[in-house]
Amino acid sequence: MERWKGKIAIVTGASTGIGASIAEKLVEEGLQVVGLARRSELIEQLSTKLQNKKGKLHAIKADISKEEDILKAFKWVSDNLGPVHILINNAGIIQQCNLCDGETEKWKKVLDVNVLGLCISTREAVKVMKANNIDGHIIHINSTAGHSVLNIPGLNLYPASKHAVTALTETLRQEFNHLGLKIKITSVSPGAVSTSMAENNDLVMSKELMEIVNKIPKLTSEDVADSVLYALSTPPHVQVHELIINPFGNKE
């Protein structure tokens, strides 16, 4: 991680869970980290906690489903801190409904954040990296649901959105090769993680679904953050395309 010290990293969805853990570990490694989230006050609280660490955490209020928020955030980073070297596309949501009679608006929210928000953030980061000849690294926080569809009721568009992330990772890798860019792209796909995702998305689980979820072995947010640091710490000639991590004992 030595080559990243003092460099700028953007982490989307950095207010809680995986995003907050990634932001914290990057600050501890000496990076200037910009956390994007709707609840930016939580990032500010984390920044206060980390004020004596090697790096620094900056908070920006941004809704990743809104392109104008993303563009404003990237402009602020460039104008006030400098060019971005690392982008962690962590923001992701799930909506409670199904495919047979679900609400279109909920489907759109999933796609706007999990797919389009990820693409827009990636595009803006690549623009900066190209303009400044930066051999950067982009990491998509994917999911094992992006590789197989789990038999869990109510996931609706979530697995489809994560399968899109898997495809987008490979498409971007091919584009980088075609353009001769030395920007790395990695997909990190964790299995079940103990986070507040259900709470943050106002999901009310049935008793049956709660029983299913509670029986599943889970990773911690720190486990996922460690995987991100592993991918970032590889030497320039090594690229981790896909990193799937599951809790020990997982049966899927």
Disulfide bonds with the S-S distance in Angstrom:
none
